[in-house]
Amino acid sequence: MRRLQAWQYLIAIFATFWVLFAIVLIISDIPFIVISVALTSLAMLSVVVIGLAWAFQNNV
């Protein structure tokens, strides 16, 4: 059985956090533009971290 790589774990962790964060922001009745900016910023930072983890594990 093949082990999952770190970037695959990070995808699951960031996706779960993103969904939970979105639920909290929506429930707290924050304006839509603030929610959009917060979730987009978090998604872009997550993509950068996942990309760096992938590059590190693939010696790029």
N, CA, C and O atoms as CSV, one atom per row, in Angstrom:
chain,resi,resn,atom,element,x,y,z
A,1,MET,N,N,0.838,-1.185,0.000
A,1,MET,CA,C,0.000,0.000,0.000
A,1,MET,C,C,0.886,1.253,0.000
A,1,MET,O,O,1.856,1.338,0.753
A,2,ARG,N,N,0.548,2.196,-0.832
A,2,ARG,CA,C,1.332,3.410,-0.989
A,2,ARG,C,C,0.916,4.473,0.015
A,2,ARG,O,O,-0.274,4.702,0.228
A,3,ARG,N,N,1.897,5.121,0.632
A,3,ARG,CA,C,1.609,6.198,1.583
A,3,ARG,C,C,1.209,7.466,0.840
A,3,ARG,O,O,1.702,7.743,-0.253
A,4,LEU,N,N,0.317,8.222,1.446
A,4,LEU,CA,C,-0.042,9.517,0.886
A,4,LEU,C,C,1.089,10.502,1.137
A,4,LEU,O,O,1.764,10.446,2.166
A,5,GLN,N,N,1.283,11.390,0.199
A,5,GLN,CA,C,2.310,12.410,0.356
A,5,GLN,C,C,1.762,13.571,1.179
A,5,GLN,O,O,0.551,13.718,1.343
A,6,ALA,N,N,2.674,14.390,1.690
A,6,ALA,CA,C,2.284,15.496,2.572
A,6,ALA,C,C,1.327,16.464,1.885
A,6,ALA,O,O,0.392,16.947,2.524
A,7,TRP,N,N,1.531,16.757,0.612
A,7,TRP,CA,C,0.669,17.722,-0.066
A,7,TRP,C,C,-0.753,17.185,-0.200
A,7,TRP,O,O,-1.699,17.970,-0.268
A,8,GLN,N,N,-0.923,15.868,-0.239
A,8,GLN,CA,C,-2.265,15.295,-0.293
A,8,GLN,C,C,-2.976,15.443,1.052
A,8,GLN,O,O,-4.181,15.694,1.098
A,9,TYR,N,N,-2.234,15.289,2.133
A,9,TYR,CA,C,-2.807,15.550,3.455
A,9,TYR,C,C,-3.176,17.022,3.592
A,9,TYR,O,O,-4.220,17.356,4.152
A,10,LEU,N,N,-2.314,17.904,3.078
A,10,LEU,CA,C,-2.593,19.335,3.173
A,10,LEU,C,C,-3.859,19.723,2.412
A,10,LEU,O,O,-4.606,20.596,2.854
A,11,ILE,N,N,-4.099,19.086,1.287
A,11,ILE,CA,C,-5.331,19.375,0.538
A,11,ILE,C,C,-6.551,19.065,1.397
A,11,ILE,O,O,-7.480,19.869,1.464
A,12,ALA,N,N,-6.557,17.917,2.048
A,12,ALA,CA,C,-7.692,17.534,2.901
A,12,ALA,C,C,-7.832,18.481,4.090
A,12,ALA,O,O,-8.940,18.884,4.443
A,13,ILE,N,N,-6.709,18.829,4.699
A,13,ILE,CA,C,-6.749,19.716,5.867
A,13,ILE,C,C,-7.252,21.109,5.480
A,13,ILE,O,O,-8.133,21.659,6.141
A,14,PHE,N,N,-6.693,21.677,4.409
A,14,PHE,CA,C,-7.108,23.020,3.994
A,14,PHE,C,C,-8.553,23.043,3.494
A,14,PHE,O,O,-9.273,24.009,3.747
A,15,ALA,N,N,-8.983,22.009,2.799
A,15,ALA,CA,C,-10.372,21.960,2.322
A,15,ALA,C,C,-11.349,21.918,3.499
A,15,ALA,O,O,-12.365,22.613,3.496
A,16,THR,N,N,-11.036,21.103,4.497
A,16,THR,CA,C,-11.895,21.017,5.676
A,16,THR,C,C,-11.935,22.352,6.416
A,16,THR,O,O,-13.004,22.820,6.809
A,17,PHE,N,N,-10.765,22.959,6.601
A,17,PHE,CA,C,-10.712,24.250,7.290
A,17,PHE,C,C,-11.465,25.317,6.511
A,17,PHE,O,O,-12.172,26.133,7.103
A,18,TRP,N,N,-11.320,25.319,5.181
A,18,TRP,CA,C,-11.984,26.303,4.343
A,18,TRP,C,C,-13.498,26.199,4.483
A,18,TRP,O,O,-14.181,27.215,4.614
A,19,VAL,N,N,-14.021,24.981,4.454
A,19,VAL,CA,C,-15.475,24.785,4.576
A,19,VAL,C,C,-15.960,25.222,5.956
A,19,VAL,O,O,-16.978,25.904,6.068
A,20,LEU,N,N,-15.236,24.832,7.007
A,20,LEU,CA,C,-15.642,25.237,8.356
A,20,LEU,C,C,-15.579,26.754,8.527
A,20,LEU,O,O,-16.467,27.348,9.138
A,21,PHE,N,N,-14.542,27.374,7.996
A,21,PHE,CA,C,-14.399,28.824,8.060
A,21,PHE,C,C,-15.541,29.513,7.303
A,21,PHE,O,O,-16.080,30.517,7.768
A,22,ALA,N,N,-15.904,28.973,6.139
A,22,ALA,CA,C,-17.011,29.540,5.370
A,22,ALA,C,C,-18.321,29.452,6.145
A,22,ALA,O,O,-19.105,30.401,6.153
A,23,ILE,N,N,-18.556,28.326,6.789
A,23,ILE,CA,C,-19.784,28.159,7.576
A,23,ILE,C,C,-19.825,29.164,8.720
A,23,ILE,O,O,-20.863,29.782,8.961
A,24,VAL,N,N,-18.715,29.336,9.424
A,24,VAL,CA,C,-18.670,30.289,10.538
A,24,VAL,C,C,-18.918,31.714,10.041
A,24,VAL,O,O,-19.665,32.468,10.664
A,25,LEU,N,N,-18.294,32.084,8.923
A,25,LEU,CA,C,-18.491,33.434,8.396
A,25,LEU,C,C,-19.938,33.676,7.964
A,25,LEU,O,O,-20.485,34.753,8.197
A,26,ILE,N,N,-20.548,32.684,7.341
A,26,ILE,CA,C,-21.931,32.841,6.879
A,26,ILE,C,C,-22.895,32.907,8.063
A,26,ILE,O,O,-23.828,33.710,8.064
A,27,ILE,N,N,-22.669,32.069,9.061
A,27,ILE,CA,C,-23.548,32.066,10.236
A,27,ILE,C,C,-23.441,33.384,11.007
A,27,ILE,O,O,-24.434,33.858,11.560
A,28,SER,N,N,-22.247,33.977,11.048
A,28,SER,CA,C,-22.062,35.204,11.812
A,28,SER,C,C,-22.582,36.444,11.094
A,28,SER,O,O,-22.437,37.558,11.598
A,29,ASP,N,N,-23.182,36.261,9.931
A,29,ASP,CA,C,-23.861,37.341,9.203
A,29,ASP,C,C,-22.907,38.488,8.832
A,29,ASP,O,O,-23.236,39.665,8.985
A,30,ILE,N,N,-21.737,38.117,8.348
A,30,ILE,CA,C,-20.760,39.088,7.869
A,30,ILE,C,C,-21.121,39.449,6.424
A,30,ILE,O,O,-21.623,38.589,5.700
A,31,PRO,N,N,-20.886,40.684,5.980
A,31,PRO,CA,C,-21.213,41.068,4.595
A,31,PRO,C,C,-20.527,40.167,3.567
A,31,PRO,O,O,-19.420,39.674,3.788
A,32,PHE,N,N,-21.202,39.968,2.453
A,32,PHE,CA,C,-20.736,39.024,1.433
A,32,PHE,C,C,-19.352,39.363,0.902
A,32,PHE,O,O,-18.551,38.460,0.663
A,33,ILE,N,N,-19.052,40.643,0.713
A,33,ILE,CA,C,-17.751,41.027,0.157
A,33,ILE,C,C,-16.618,40.635,1.098
A,33,ILE,O,O,-15.552,40.217,0.645
A,34,VAL,N,N,-16.838,40.765,2.393
A,34,VAL,CA,C,-15.828,40.381,3.383
A,34,VAL,C,C,-15.629,38.867,3.361
A,34,VAL,O,O,-14.499,38.383,3.427
A,35,ILE,N,N,-16.721,38.132,3.268
A,35,ILE,CA,C,-16.644,36.668,3.186
A,35,ILE,C,C,-15.876,36.260,1.938
A,35,ILE,O,O,-15.019,35.379,1.998
A,36,SER,N,N,-16.175,36.889,0.816
A,36,SER,CA,C,-15.509,36.552,-0.446
A,36,SER,C,C,-14.010,36.811,-0.378
A,36,SER,O,O,-13.210,35.978,-0.803
A,37,VAL,N,N,-13.631,37.970,0.159
A,37,VAL,CA,C,-12.211,38.307,0.253
A,37,VAL,C,C,-11.492,37.352,1.203
A,37,VAL,O,O,-10.390,36.890,0.903
A,38,ALA,N,N,-12.100,37.060,2.328
A,38,ALA,CA,C,-11.474,36.170,3.313
A,38,ALA,C,C,-11.278,34.767,2.739
A,38,ALA,O,O,-10.202,34.187,2.876
A,39,LEU,N,N,-12.303,34.226,2.102
A,39,LEU,CA,C,-12.201,32.869,1.563
A,39,LEU,C,C,-11.254,32.797,0.372
A,39,LEU,O,O,-10.537,31.809,0.211
A,40,THR,N,N,-11.244,33.827,-0.458
A,40,THR,CA,C,-10.326,33.848,-1.595
A,40,THR,C,C,-8.882,33.947,-1.122
A,40,THR,O,O,-8.010,33.248,-1.638
A,41,SER,N,N,-8.624,34.809,-0.144
A,41,SER,CA,C,-7.275,34.939,0.401
A,41,SER,C,C,-6.800,33.627,1.015
A,41,SER,O,O,-5.664,33.207,0.794
A,42,LEU,N,N,-7.659,32.992,1.775
A,42,LEU,CA,C,-7.313,31.715,2.390
A,42,LEU,C,C,-7.063,30.647,1.333
A,42,LEU,O,O,-6.141,29.843,1.472
A,43,ALA,N,N,-7.867,30.629,0.287
A,43,ALA,CA,C,-7.687,29.642,-0.780
A,43,ALA,C,C,-6.363,29.855,-1.512
A,43,ALA,O,O,-5.663,28.888,-1.811
A,44,MET,N,N,-6.015,31.099,-1.800
A,44,MET,CA,C,-4.756,31.373,-2.505
A,44,MET,C,C,-3.544,31.016,-1.641
A,44,MET,O,O,-2.574,30.451,-2.146
A,45,LEU,N,N,-3.589,31.333,-0.368
A,45,LEU,CA,C,-2.485,30.956,0.516
A,45,LEU,C,C,-2.370,29.439,0.634
A,45,LEU,O,O,-1.264,28.902,0.695
A,46,SER,N,N,-3.494,28.758,0.665
A,46,SER,CA,C,-3.487,27.293,0.727
A,46,SER,C,C,-2.868,26.704,-0.535
A,46,SER,O,O,-2.089,25.754,-0.464
A,47,VAL,N,N,-3.212,27.265,-1.685
A,47,VAL,CA,C,-2.647,26.786,-2.948
A,47,VAL,C,C,-1.131,26.974,-2.972
A,47,VAL,O,O,-0.405,26.106,-3.458
A,48,VAL,N,N,-0.654,28.101,-2.449
A,48,VAL,CA,C,0.791,28.353,-2.405
A,48,VAL,C,C,1.482,27.329,-1.509
A,48,VAL,O,O,2.511,26.770,-1.890
A,49,VAL,N,N,0.932,27.079,-0.332
A,49,VAL,CA,C,1.539,26.121,0.595
A,49,VAL,C,C,1.525,24.714,0.006
A,49,VAL,O,O,2.517,23.993,0.116
A,50,ILE,N,N,0.426,24.317,-0.611
A,50,ILE,CA,C,0.340,22.990,-1.229
A,50,ILE,C,C,1.329,22.885,-2.392
A,50,ILE,O,O,1.975,21.852,-2.565
A,51,GLY,N,N,1.447,23.934,-3.177
A,51,GLY,CA,C,2.411,23.938,-4.279
A,51,GLY,C,C,3.840,23.814,-3.795
A,51,GLY,O,O,4.644,23.098,-4.393
A,52,LEU,N,N,4.160,24.508,-2.715
A,52,LEU,CA,C,5.500,24.397,-2.148
A,52,LEU,C,C,5.771,22.996,-1.606
A,52,LEU,O,O,6.870,22.467,-1.777
A,53,ALA,N,N,4.785,22.397,-0.960
A,53,ALA,CA,C,4.947,21.028,-0.450
A,53,ALA,C,C,5.138,20.049,-1.605
A,53,ALA,O,O,5.976,19.151,-1.531
A,54,TRP,N,N,4.363,20.223,-2.665
A,54,TRP,CA,C,4.508,19.346,-3.843
A,54,TRP,C,C,5.893,19.505,-4.473
A,54,TRP,O,O,6.544,18.516,-4.811
A,55,ALA,N,N,6.337,20.745,-4.627
A,55,ALA,CA,C,7.646,20.996,-5.219
A,55,ALA,C,C,8.757,20.415,-4.358
A,55,ALA,O,O,9.722,19.863,-4.887
A,56,PHE,N,N,8.637,20.529,-3.049
A,56,PHE,CA,C,9.654,19.994,-2.163
A,56,PHE,C,C,9.738,18.466,-2.281
A,56,PHE,O,O,10.830,17.899,-2.330
A,57,GLN,N,N,8.576,17.812,-2.325
A,57,GLN,CA,C,8.578,16.355,-2.389
A,57,GLN,C,C,8.967,15.812,-3.752
A,57,GLN,O,O,9.383,14.659,-3.866
A,58,ASN,N,N,8.836,16.624,-4.777
A,58,ASN,CA,C,9.218,16.185,-6.119
A,58,ASN,C,C,10.553,16.767,-6.573
A,58,ASN,O,O,10.905,16.676,-7.749
A,59,ASN,N,N,11.291,17.361,-5.646
A,59,ASN,CA,C,12.622,17.916,-5.915
A,59,ASN,C,C,12.638,18.887,-7.108
A,59,ASN,O,O,13.514,18.822,-7.971
A,60,VAL,N,N,11.671,19.763,-7.129
A,60,VAL,CA,C,11.596,20.747,-8.212
A,60,VAL,C,C,12.283,22.017,-7.783
A,60,VAL,O,O,12.336,22.980,-8.548
